[in-house]
Amino acid sequence: MLTDPIPKVTLEMAVPTIIAFLITSIYNLADTYFVSSLGTNATAAVSVNASLDQIIMMGGSVFAIGAASYISRLLGARKKEQAIEVLSTVWFIAFTFGMLIFLFGTVFMRPMVRVLGATDTCETYAVQYATYVLLVAPIMASSFVMNQCLRAEGSALYSMIGMGFGGVLNCFLDPIFIFKLGLGVTGASMATAISKLVSFLILIVPYLRGSSMLSISIRKFRLEGKMLYEVISVGSSSLLRNGLAVISAIVLNHIAGGISDSVLAGIGVSNRIMMFPFGIILGFGSGYQPVAGFNWGAERYDRVRECYRFACRFSIIGSAVMGLLIALLAVPIIHLFSAVDPHMQQIGALCIRLQCIALPVHAWVAMVNMLCASLGYAGYAVILATARQGSCFFPLVYPLAWLFGGKGVAGTQAAADLLTVIPALVIIKRMLRIIDEKEAAAQKAEGIAG
């Protein structure tokens, strides 16, 4: 973290995380791909339940992201015991949150899927898919904590194995449960639940065996004010980002569903397809985040600055290449999920291409956001986290839908992504100034001590 060249250590941390995100994207798409053969209504139901996944992960992420940032800084400052207390506390809190989601969702199943955007024609499918996903909500939330905190201590490879194995398993189980056993949408939900359980069991092994730098123990559970502030203040950016992602997805579902199930399915499928480039961007950012946080805790401000600059160059160039390739292949890709619904194909391909245009902007803003979070500047992280699907999204969604119908809905997210460059420019200037000031103060202190 402190001695290897920044590109080397960042990529070593990022590559396993990118692979894990890609595999996660694959098994999210696997459900959609296999279910699509059951019809547009079934595909729309899976798209609706993407918001349920986000709600579950939202609870895990608010603690996981904040804990990972805090833990990386604590380890950089050689405060291992305190880092263990942070991990233990957030793990049990996340598990409890997942349990509450399971209980609430099970009791209010049909009203819940209607709120998420299910239409009359896809409600039954939506209930079938939500049933088993809710069952594993506690382990989904707590797995996210373990996944992020393994990366924070430098175990990105094991984190990848845990998330990746479950994803590969889901791809094998889907056709068996959906077609061989004739379970349809319910089978897709069961396959997802089993895969999530397997990932959980793999991720918890190093903590139980003591092979991790950290551990999870109820005896280390501490509800201390400073700890919770550090975790939640940074994690709040993730909470707001995921919360707004849920709200924006629900709004899109209702608007798209009000037009037709074809528009609803097209938007849902295209968003899941775009999880591939988004996953690579987030995976790379999650890899560079602990490097920046560790060096910040160790007062190596020169390496923090170098880490950010490398991340920007790499992510912008990489996202531009990815965007071009995906945009060129948008039509054949969307045809994989609907061979008989031309309206869904048209909306889906348009949505993909427009988001590809905005992809380099999305990548750079993500790097700025993660820099703020990794250094503990929660306020700036919150502003950027809420921009993409909040302050830059909601002013556009209804006017674009009213003016252009389904095409306007398809273009909303891309337009919002382009607008996020404005707050990001203001914030990164301030962050680079803070890094310069910290470095100058450290050099001055060294000079006085010498």
TIPAKE-313171 format. One record per residue: x, y, z of N, C-alpha, C in turn. Coordinates in steps of 0.02 Angstrom, whole numbers, plus 50000, padded with zeros to 5 digits. Example, Ala and Ser with C-alpha at 12.3 -4.5 7.8 and 13.67 -1.06 7.14 Angstrom:
<rs>
506604971650390506154977550390506604983550390 506424988850354506844994750357506455000250394 
</rs>
This chain:
<rs>
500414993950000500005000050000500435006350000 500985006250037501395012250047502015012550003 502225006849975502865006749940502815004849866 502345000449848502294998349778502055004049734 502235003949669501985009149624501215009349624 500955015349622500225016249626499845012249572 500045012449508499665008449459499665001049476 500224998449500500274991349516499814989449574 499864992949630499474991149689498724992449677 498564997749640497864999249626497554993849583 497904991749531497634986549487497604979749522 498094978349565498074972149604497454971949648 497264977649676496674978049717496034978249674 496084981449616495484982649576495274976649534 495754973049505495574967649457495124962349489 495284959649548494814954849578494134957849591 494124964249612493484967549626493084968449562 493424970349508493084971049443492784964349421 493164959049429492924952349409492314950549451 492334952149516491764950649560491144954449538 491234960849521490664964849498490394962149432 490844960049387490624957449323490224951049332 490474946649375490114940449387489434941749418 489414946649464488774948649494488304951149440 488574955149393488154957649338487914951949294 488344946849286488154941149244487564937449275 487604936249341487054932349368486424936549379 486494943149382485894947349380485564946949311 485984946749259485724946149191485474939149176 485774934149209485584927149196484844926149209 484604928749266483894928249282483474931349227 483674937449206483294940949154483304937149089 483894934449071483964930849008483514924649005 483554920449056483164914249056482414915649065 482254920549107481544922249118481244925349055 481644928649014481374932048955481024927248907 481224920848910480894915948867480184914448890 480004916748951479334915748977478854921348955 479134926548923478704931948899478894938748926 478634944048895478784950848914478554952348986 477974949649005477714950949072478184948249126 478454942249115478914939349163479564943349166 479804945649108480404949849106480284956349144 479704959249136479534965449172479534964249247 479304958449269479284956849340479974956549371 480444953549334481134953349358481434960349361 481264964449312481504971349312481244975149372 480614974049389480314977249448480684975249511 480854968949517481174966449578481904968449584 482184971549532482854974349539482864979649594 482314983049603482264988049656482274984849725 481994978749730482014975149794482734973349811 483124971049762483834969649773484184975949799 484034981549768484364987849787484184989849858 483564988649878483354990349946483744986149997 483814979749983484184975350028484914977450032 485204978649974485914980649973486014987550002 485504991750000485554998450027485734998150101 485384993750139485524993050210486224990550223 486454985750182487134983250191487654988450171 487514992150118488024996650091488155002650135 487635005250168487745011250210488255009750264 488235003650291488725001750342489364999050311 489304995250256489884992250225490364997350196 490105002150159490535007150127490865011550181 490465013650230490755017750284491255013950324 491105007550340491575003450379492215002150340 492155000650275492754999350235493215005350233 492925011250224493325017450224493675018450291 493285017650345493555018750412494085013450429 493945007150411494405001750426495065002650389 495045004650326495665005650288496095011150320 495755016450344496135021750378496405019450446 496015015450482496245012850546496835008150537 496805003850487497364999250474497985003150452 497885008350412498445012550393498775015850452 498365017450504498625020450565498805015150618 498785008750599498975003050642498525002450704 497875002950694497395002250748496944996250733 497224990350737496884984150717496294982550761 496364983050827495824981250873495204985650861 495324991950849494764996350836494424994450770 494824992350721494544990250657494094984050666 494304979350709493904973350723493234975250754 493244980050799492614982350830492144985350779 492424989150732492014992150679491684986750637 492074981850614491804976550573491264972650610 491394970650672490904966650709490254970450718 490304976750733489704980750745489284981450682 489594983250627489204984350566488924977850538 489274972250549489024965850524488354964050556 488324964650621487714962850657487144967850642 487324974150633486804979050616486524977550547 486954975950498486724974550430486284968250429 486474963150467486084957050470485384958450498 485354962650549484714964450579484274968250530 484584972750492484214976450441483914971750390 484314966950367484064962150319483484958050346 483514956350410482974952650441482324956750442 482384963150456481794967550456481484967950386 481904968450335481654968550266481284962150250 481564956450271481244949950259480544949750292 480504951750354479864951450390479354956250359 479554962350346479094967350318478864965250248 479344963150206479174961350138478724955250133 478834950350178478424944350178477704945850198 477624950150247476954951850272476564955950220 476924960550187476594965150141476824963950069 476834957650048477124955749984476794959149924 476154958449916475824961249857475824968949856 475674972149912475734979449911476454981749895 476944977849919477644979749907477814979649832 477634974149798477814973749727477434978949686 476824980749708476464986049673476814992749681 477054994049741477435000249753478065000349711 478384994549703479004994149664478874995349589 478244994949568478084996449498477764990749459 477584985349493477264979749457476584981949430 476434979749369475784981149338475314975249350 474684976149330474194970749339474424964349304 474754965149247474934959349206475574955849229 475964959049270476584955749293476624955049369 476084956749405476094956549478476224949549505 475894944549477475974937649502476694935349494 476994936749436477694935049426478144938649475 477994944949488478404948849534478384945949605 477794943649627477734940549693478134934049695 478104930049642478484923849640479234925049646 479474930249611480194931549613480414934449680 479994938649710480184941849772480214937049831 479844931649829479764927249887480434924649914 480844921649871481464918649894482024923849901 481984929249864482474934649873482404937549944 481794938549966481684941050034481954936250087 481914929750073482124924750121482874925450138 483274927550089483994928050100484214935350111 483734939750125483904946850135484424947950191 484374944450248484884945550301485594943850279 485664938250243486344936350223486594940550164 486144943250123486344947750070486654954150099 486314956950149486554963250179487214962150215 487264956750254487884955550291488454953350245 488304949950190488824948050142489144954250111 488744959350099489024965450071489534968650118 489394968250183489874970850233490524966850230 490484960250230491084956150227491474957350162 491104957850108491424958950043491834965450042 491534970850065491874977250066492464977350115 492374974350173492894974650224493474970050208 493364964650171493914960650147494354964750100 494034968750057494424973150013494814978350053 494494980850106494824986150146495474983750177 495514977250192496134974650222496604971750169 496414972550106496854970350051496704963450024 496164960150046495994953450023495484953649966 495644957549915495174958349859495074951849821 495594947549818495534941349781495034936649813 495064936049879494584931649914493874934449908 493824941049911493174944149902492884942349834 493304942349783493094940649716492854933349713 493224928949746493044921849746492354920849778 492244924149834491614923449869491024925749827 491074931649799490534934349758490474930649691 491064929049663491074926049596490804918949594 490954914949644490724908049644489964907749646 489664911949688488934912249691488634914249625 488964919049591488714921249526488734915849473 489284912149470489354906649422488834901249437 488754899749501488264894649522487554896549498 487394902949504486724905249484486594903949409 487114905049369487044903949297486894896649281 487164892049321487034884949310486344882949338 486164885849394485534883849426484914886549390 484974892449359484394895549327484054890949277 484404888349226484044884049178483774877649209 484124875049261483884868949293483214870249329 483204875649369482604877049408482034879649365 482194883949316481674887049275481364882049226 481794878149191481554873849137481524866449156 482074863749182482094856549198481584854749251 481544858949303481064857649357480394861049345 480354865249293479724868349274479464873349325 479924876749360479714881349413479624888549388 479824890049327479724896649299480064902149339 479714907649349479994913449385480184911549456 479794907349488479954905049555480634901549556 480774897649504481424894249499482004899149494 481904904649457482434909749453482574912749521 482044914049559482124916749626482474911849672 482294905449668482624900349710483364899749692 483524899849628484224899449607484634905249634 484344911249631484674917149657484794916549732 484284914149769484344913549842484894908549861 484924902949827485434897949842486134900749828 486194904349772486844907349754487064912449806 486594916449831486764921449882486994917949946 486674912349964486854908650023487564905850017 487724903149959488394900349949488934905849954 488804911649924489274917249929489384919250002 488844919450040488884921150111489344916250148 489244909850136489644904650171490374905250153 490524906750091491224907450071491544913650103 491184919250103491454925450130491574925250205 491174921450241491234921350314491784916650338 492024912150295492524907250315493164910450344 493474915450311494094918150339493994921350407 493404924050420493264927150485493174921850539 492884916050520492784910750569493424906850583 493844906150531494464902250538495044906450565 494964913050567495504917250591496044918650540 495914917050475496414918350423496384925550398 495864929250417495814936250399496194940550450 496384946450428496704951250473496214953450527 495574953250510495054955450557494624949350577 494144950450620493694945150642493014948050658 492504943550662491824945550680491644942050745 491454945950795491284943050860490764947550894 490254944350923489744948150958490044951651019 490594949051045490934952251102491264958851083 491384959751018491694965950994491174971050971 490544969350980490004973950960490004980051004 490064986050973490094992351011489654997550976 489185000251012488785005850985489065012351011 489655014050988489995020151011489865025850962 489785031750991489595037550951490095039250896 490745039350913491245041250864491275036150807 491245029650825491265024450774490675025050727 490075025650755489475026050714489485032250670 489755037750697489805043950657490265042850597 490855039850610491335038750556491045034250502 490695029050524490415024150476489835027150438 489355030050475488745032450443488865038750403 489315043050426489435049250389489705047850319 490155042950315490415041050249489915036550213 489625031750250489145027250219488505030550197 488365036450225487755039950206487745041650132 488325042750104488345044050032488095038049993 488295032050015488065025949983487325024849997 487105026450059486395025750076485965030250032 486175036450025485785041049984485815039049910 486405036849888486475034849818486015028949803 486045023749846485635017849835484895019349848 484765023549898484075025449911483765029149853 484145033749825483895037449767483855032849706 484315027949702484285023149647483635019249650 483435017349711482815013749721482215018149700 482215024349726481665028849711481625030349637 482195031749607482195033349535481975027349494 482185021349515481985015249479481225014149485 480965015449545480235014649555479855019649512 480105025949511479785031049470479795029049396 480385026649373480435024449303479965018549290 479935013849338479495008049329478765010249321 478555014849362477855017149359477715021049294 478185025349274478095029049212478105024349152 478625019849151478685015149095478095010349093 477905007649152477335003049155476685006349134 476635012949146476045016549124475995017149049 476565016449016476575016548942476425009548915 476835004648936476714997648917477214993248953 477064986748957477534981948985478164981448942 478104982848878478684982648833479194988048852 478954994048867479394999448888479704997748956 479284995149002479534993249068480074987949062 479964982849022480464977549013481084980148978 480994984448928481564987048890482024991248934 481744995648975482144999749020482494995349072 482124990449100482414986049150482984981949123 482904979049064483424974849035484034979049017 483934984948988484494989148968484894991449029 484544992849084484904994849145485314989049173 485064983049167485454977249190486054976049144 485964977149080486534976449033487074981649050 486864987749065487344993049081487684991849148 487444986949187487804985149248488494982449233 488614980049173489284977549155489804983149156 489714988349115490204993849119490194997449186 489594998249216489565001349282489934997149333 489874990449327490214986049373490974986549368 491224987349306491944988149297492174994749328 491784999949317491955006549346491945006249422 491415003549450491365003049523491884998349551 492024992949515492534988249538493214991449540 493374995249488494014998749487494035003949543 493495007649551493475012649604493535009649673 493205003849683493245000449747493954997849759 494324996549705495014994449712495485000149731 495355005949702495805011549717495625015049782 494995014149805494765017449865495165015549928 495275009049942495685007450001496405009649995 496675009949934497365012349925497405019749945 496915023649921496905030749938496795031750013 496325027950042496185028650114496765026550157 497105021050138497675018650177498235023850177 498385026550118498925031550113498735038150147 498085039750147497855045650183497965044750258 497795038850284497915037450355498645037450373 499075035550325499795035450337500125042150320 499725047150301499965053850285500435053950224 500305049450177500675049550113500245053050061 500205059550067499745063450026499955063649952 500595062849939500835062649870500545056449834 500505050949870500235044849841499475045149834 499155048749879498425049649872498265053349808 498645058749795498545062649735498695058449672 499245054849675499435050649618498905045249605 498625042549659498115037349653497495040049617 497285046049636496695049049604496825050349530 497395053049513497545054649444497575048349400 497885043149427497905036849389497205034049380 496805034349432496115031749428495715035449375 495795042049372495425045949322495625044049251 496265043849238496495042049171496255035249150 496345030449194496175023549178495425022749167 495025025649211494295024749207493985028349147 494225034349132493935038149077494095034749010 494725032849000494905029548937494555022848931 494555018948986494235012448984493485012848971 493155017649002492435018348994492255020648923 492685024848894492555027048825492585021148776 493075016748786493145010848743492545006148753 492375004948817491795000648831491155003448802 491055009948810490455013148785490375012448710 490935013348675490915012748602490725005648580 491035000648611490904993648592490184991748607 489944993548667489254991648686488744995248643 488875001548627488405005348585488355002148516 488914999948488488904996748422488524990148423 488534986748480488224980148486487544980448521 487274986448529486654987248569486074983148541 485984983248476485404979748446485464972148455 486024968948435486054961648446486034959648520 486294963948564486264962348635485554962348660 485174967448643484484967848668484044962348636 484234960048576483854954748544483914948148582 484444947348621484524941248661483964940548712 483674946248732483174946248785482464947148758 482404948248694481734948848665481784948048589 481584942348565481614941148493480964942748458 480424943948497479764944748466479414951248485 479754955648521479434961848543479844967748516 479674970248456480074975648425480074982148465 479524983548500479504989748540479984989448598 480024983748631480504982848684481214983348657 481334980448599482004980748568482204988048554 481744991848527481894998848509482065002948571 481655002448623481755006348685482395004148719 482504997648723483104995048756483744997248722 483774996648656484374998548619484505006048626 483995010148623484075017448631484345019048700 484065015948751484295017248820485035015348828 485235009748800485935007548805486395012548771 486225014648710486665019148672486745025948705 486195028548731486235035148764486655034748827 486595029348866487005028748926487735027648909 487875024448852488565023548831488895030248815 488515034848786488785041448771489025045048834 488635044148888488785047548951489265043548995 489475037748973489875033249016490525036349041 490935039748999491555042749026491425047849081 490895051749074490715056549126490535052949191 490135047749184489945043749243490565040849277 491045038549238491655035549266492055040749306 492155046549278492545051649312492205054049376 491555055149373491185057349432491225052049487 491195045749467491255040249516491935040449551 492465041949514493135042349545493175048149595 492875053649577492875059449624492475057649686 491905054549677491475052549733491855047749779 492195042849751492545037849792493155040849826 493465045849795494015049249829493755052649892 493205056149886492915059549944492735054649999 492435049049981492235044050030492835040850064 493355039250025493935035750053494335040250100 494305046850090494675051450134494255053850192 493615051850194493185053550250492805060050242 492785062850181492425069150169491715067450147 491305065850198490645063150186490185068150150 490235074450167489795079450138489855079850063 490475080050039490585080249966490355073749934 490495068049967490285061549940489525061249934 489175063949983488445063949982488175068049923 488475073849912488245078149857488295074449790 488875071249780488965067649716488545061349713 488475057949770488085051749770487355053049755 487115058849775486395060449765486265063949698 486795065549661486705069249599486435064949543 486755059149532486595055049473485865052949470 485595050749526484905048449526484475052449576 484695058649586484325063049630484265069949601 484715074449620484665081449601484715082549526 485075078149491485125078849418484635074349380 484285070049416483835065249384483105067449386 482855069049446482145070349453481895076649416 482315081849408482065087449369481965085749294 482255080049272482215078349202481705072949185 481575068349231481215062349214480495063749190 480125067849226479435069049205479385073349142 479775078749136479745082649073479935078549012 480475074349018480685070348960480155065048943 479865061948994479335056948982478725060248950 478555066248972477965069748945478085071948873 478695074248859478845076748792478955071148741 479305065748762479525060748714479275053648729 478865052848780478585046248795479115041248816 479075035148789479555029848806480275031748790 480385035348735481055037448717481335042348768 480905046648795481125051248847481325047648910 480945042448929481125038348987481795035048975 481905032548915482535029148898483145033848903 483045040248892483605044948892483715048648956 483285047649006483335051649067483995050549104 484185044149113484795042849153485415045649119 485455045149053486035047749017486085055349025 485515058749019485505066049027485715068049098 485475064249147485665065749216486415064649227 486695059449197487415058049204487835063949179 487625066749122487995072349094487965078449140 487415079449174487345085249219487785084649281 487945078549302488335077649364489045080449359 489275081949299489945084649292490005091449325 489455095149331489475101949361489665101749434 489305098149478489515097949548490185094449558 490345089449515490975085949522491575090549511 491525095049463492075099749450492205104249510 491675106649541491755110949599492075107149656 491855101049668492095097149725492815094849717 493005092749657493685090149649494205095749656 494025101849637494485107349648494615108349722 494085107849762494155108549834494555102749864 494425096649841494785090749868495525091049853 495705092949793496415093449776496755098949816 496395104249831496665109549873496785106949945 496325102949970496395100150037497005095550040 497095091449989497675086949988498325090949987 498345096149946498945100449944499085103650012 498555106050045498645109250111498895104250163 498615098150162498835093050209499565091150198 499755090650134500445088850118500925094350140 500745100650128501155106250149501245106550224 500695105150260500725105250334501165099550360 501125093650328501545088050349502275089450336 502435092550279503125094150263503405099350311 502975104150329503185109250376503335106250445 502895101550466502995098250531503635094150531 503785090750475504405086950470505015091450473 504945097350442505505102150443505645104650513 505115106050551505195108450620505505102950664 505255096550654505515091050693506245089750677 506425090750613507125089550593507585094850619 
</rs>
